[in-house]
């Protein structure tokens, strides 16, 4: 069985979801969407799946199209929860996990999704925080995922702080960072990478307590993944 980074990342995301967690993902979020479905199909059957279109616990949706915010997530859902209510749930302390992203990150957990360069004369304008600016400070566990890991993404200081604090994990194609005493430290190295590669692609200093390697997907996990995602949307950003 080949060890694709998309499968390693999705399984790592799924393992961070606990049974009975309320879990949210946004748009363009195929990997965390599929990870949530994987968790519910394995160790966390009572987790609650929330999403942008408002479908609560979509029942084995048929992922017919490349979307993580389409009717597939509402057609067979057991209830509806509009996005405004998800924000309210998070601010009341009722949202356990939110999978979010950004463009730049520093070792203090600051997230930039607004501009590259000076704010008043930016080199690149980006979409901004949208829901992340509300959810990252308020959700119990904010998990960042990013399909690119380089020194332009993991920087010593972000160009602009779109939102800050409360980032618990960052999952990348090379590793998993976790927040420890106010600083991101290296938690797991993917078996497809090594610490030298991570250091070469991270502008801030790499710190860790001990070296651990991300467990590879099991055969059972891969079988379920292929049932959930037969069109392999989880890998599309790596093609």
Secondary structure, DSSP 8 states (H G I E B T S, - for coil): ----HHHHHHHHHHHT--TT-EEEE-SS-HHHHHHHHHHHHTT-TT-EEEETT-EES--S----SS-SSSGGGTTT-SEE--HHHHHHHHHTT---EEEE--SEE-TT--EE-SEEE-STTEEEE----TTHHHHHHHSSEEEEE-S--STTTB-SS-SS-SB-S-EEEEE-SSEEEEEETTEEEEEEE-TT--HHHHHHT-SS---BSS--B-----HHHHHHHHHHTTT-GGGGGG-
